[in-house]
Amino acid sequence: VKYNHTAFGSCSSPGVPETCRVAASVDIADDDGELDDSGHGTNVSAVIAGVAPQSKLVILDIFEDDSSSTTALVLEAMDWVLGNAGTYNIKVVNMSLGDNGAYTSACGNVWSNPFLLAINDLRESGISVVASAGNSGQTNALSMPACTPGVLSVGAVYDANLGSRAWTTCTDSTTSADKVTCFSNSASFLSMLAPGALITAGGYTYGGTSQASPHVAAAVAVLAAARSDMTPDDISERLVSTGTAVTDSRNSLEFPRLNLLAALAPEIEGQSGDAPFLPAWGLVSCLALI
């Protein structure tokens, strides 16, 4: 992530100056001497910075080059989060990545899902895990780790009418706000939807479920800060139950689209007239950023 970008407080290094939004930047993969080759990680992180404006970011680079990583590196990053969660008050991990697989049911088998135990450990430590559903245009399958039980898996919707849009795997001849993008993976066990096309943040414009996932991760951070007693399951239930219903026209399945204002309604109503809107926001750990 280009942490020297203005979106993160124009940091000279993590934590410097005091206005820097990046609390830590860690190379899990070998350091290639570059800050985000493609801008993907910067864009994803800037989405979180914008939706949760008082959060701080922990950036873990697990990519060996512009687009590839390994299971071992992802697991090493998750282990780093477990070991440093207390130091940085980490409340949520965002995983804008996937294996391009097509899993038609929840991936709850420890022998076939290498991420299952690590994700369970994170959740048992009070850390929510959010992952992008995948961009293969599947209508009955998700990629991994999004398919893992307990993960908030996120598909993408348009945030406006953008006319006709051609993607790598498909084309949407028409677009409109809350229309599920043709590239977004979908399945009956998908958790929810969020804006994913087109998203401009951190000086880059991208479309993908990678952009939808950090919207939800940031919402998790906001809720975790507003209600420190909420577990990952509590937060997931709140976000899912308060989402705006959207139907995926490709499979006629209905999903909740993130509605952070509705999710925060009980906390907003509980504030007195002269009280701050919300307490300090939680720290966000952004896993798997280029």
N, C-alpha and C positions, 0 to 999 in steps of 0.2 A: 504494500500500500504506500502511495506517495504521501507520507504523513506530513510533508512540508506544504501540502496544499492548504489553501485558506479555509476549506471546509472543516479542517481539523485544528485550526488555530495557528496555522503557519509555523509548525513545530521545527525547531532546529535539531531536535532529537526527542525521543519519547519523554514526555513530562516536562519539556523545556520549550518555551517559557511556561509559566503557571497556567496560562490559558490553553495550552496544548491539550487536545481531546484524546490523544493517544497515550495511554498509561504504559504500554509495553509493546514492543515489536520484536518478535522472536523468529529466527530462521530455524525451522525444524528440518527442512531440506537443506542441502548445501547452499551456502550463501553465494549467489551468482553476481553480487555486486550491483544488482539493479533493483530499483524500487518500482515494482509492478510493471512488467513489460507491456501488458496490453491495456491496462486501466480497469480491468474487470474488478479486481479487489478494491481499488480506490472507489469505484462506483458503488459497489455493494456496501462498503463501510460508510460512505457518505450518505447513503439512504438511511442507515441507522442513526447517524449523527443528526440528520434532519428530523426524523420522526421522534427521536428521544433526545432533545437538544441539550440536556444537562448530563447525558451519559458520557462515560469515558470508554475507550476502546482498547481491547487487548488483541493485537493482530498476530496471528500465527501463520507463517508462510510454509505450506506443505508441498508446494509445486516445484518440481525439478526443472521445468522449463515453462514455456508459455501456457501449456494446457494439460500437462500430465503429472500424475503423482502415483503413489503406491498405497496399498492398504496399510503397510507397516508405518509409513509416515503419518497417515491420518490417525492411527492408533497412538503413535508417539505424541501427537499433538493433544489428543484427548487425555492422555496420561499427564501431560504438562498442565492442562487445565485443572485436573483433580489435585495435583500437587501444589498449585498456586492459587486456588480459588479463594482461600482465606486472605491471602496477601492483597488481592485485587478486588475482593468482594464480587466475584463473578457470579452472575445470576442466570445467564443464558448463553448458549453456544449457537451460532449461526453456521450452517454448513451449506453454502451455495456451491454444491458439487454433486456428482452422481456417477455411477458406473456404466450408464447407458443400457442397463439391464431392463427387463420388462417383467416385473413380478406381479402376478395376478392375485396374490393374497398376502397378508401381513407376513413379514419375514421374521418369524418368531423362533426359528430353529438355530440353536447356537452353532451347529455344525456347518450350516450353510451361510450364516450371516456373521462375519467376523467382527462386526461392530456392536452386536447385541449386548454383550457383557459390559463393554465400556460405556455404552449409552445408559444401561441400567445403573452402573456405578455413578454416573453423573447425576442422574435423576434422583437416586437415593441420597445424594449429597445436597439436594435442593436446587440443582441446576437444570433448567429446561433446555431441551434440544430442538432446534428448528431446522428443517432441511427442505431444499428445493425438490419438487416432484419429478423434474426431468423434462427435457425438451424434445422428446421423440414423437410427440403427437399420439401417444397411446391413449386409448379410451377405456381400457380395462386393466391398466398396469402402471406401477410406479417404479422408479429406479431405486437403487440402494445408495445411501442409508435411509431415504425417505420412507421406505416400506417398513421400517423397523417399528414394532409396537412401542407406544409411548412417545414417539417423535411427532411433533407438529409438522406434518407434511403440507407443503404449500404449492398450489397451482397458480397460474397467472391469468389475469383479466386485463383488458385494455382500460386505460383511464380516461379515454376520450375517443371521439370519432377521428380516426387517422386516415380515412379513405381505404383504398386497397393496400394490403401489406403482403409482400412476398417474403417468406422465411426459407431457411435451408431445407426444411422437411415438408413444407406445405404453403398454401396461400389463403389468406382471408380476403375474399372479394369485397366484403364490407366490414367495417369495424364500428364499434360504439362503446361508450363507457359501460363497464361490467360485462361485456361479451368475453367469454372464455377464449383465449387465443388458440389457434389451431395447433400450435406446437406444444401446448401444455399437456403433460401427462395427466390422466384422470383415472379414477377408479372408485369403487364404492367405499373404500377405506381411506380415501384422501381426507385430510383434516379440514382444510379450508382454502380459500382463495385470497389473493391480494393483488394490487396493481403490479404489473410486470412488463407493460409495453405502452409506450416507450418511456423509459425512466432516465431523466437527466440528473446526474448527481456527481459531485467531485470533478466536474469538467468533462465527463464522458456521458454518452447516451447509449443505453443498451436496452434490449428486449429479451426477456427470458424468465424462467422460474427462479433463476439466481437473483433477479431483482425483486421478485415477489416475496421470497423468503425473508430478507432483512426487514421488510415492513413489519412482518409478524414478530421477528426477533426483537425489534425495537419496542413493539407493543408489549411484549413480555417483560422487558426491562422496566417499562413505565408501571405496569401493574405490580411487579415485584417490589418496586420502590414505594408505591402507594399503599400496598398491603404486605408488610413483611411476614405476616403469618400464612400467606398463601403458598401452597406446595405447587410443584410443576403440574400436577393433575388439576388442582384448583384453578390455576391460570389457564390451562388448556380449556377446561370446561367453560370458564367465563368468556374467553374469546370466541369459542365455537358457538355458544348459546346466544350471544349478543350480535353475531354477524348478520349482515344483510343477505337474505336468501337470493341466490343466483342459480339459474338452471344452465347446465352445460348442454347445449343443443345437440352435441354429437352423440350423447348417450342418455339424455333426458334425466340425468341425475342432478339433484339439487345440493348445493354446498353453501356454507356461510362465507360471505366475503368480509374480510376484516372491517370492523367498525369500532375504532378505538374510543370514540366519544361515547358510544353506547356501552362499551365495556367498562368505562370509568364512571358511568352514571351514579352508582351508589356512593363512590368516594367524592364526586363533585357535590352531590346533594348533602353530604355530611360536613362540608366545609362551612365554617361561620363566615360572616360577611367580611371580617377583617383578617381572616386567616390566609396564608399562602395557598395557592391552588393545589399544589401537591408537595410532599416532602422531597428531599434530594433523590434524584433518580439513580437506579442501580448501574453498576458497571456492566458493560456488555463485552463478552468475549466473542470475537469473530474468527471462527475456524475456517481453514481452507481458503485463504485469500491469496491470489497470485502476488 
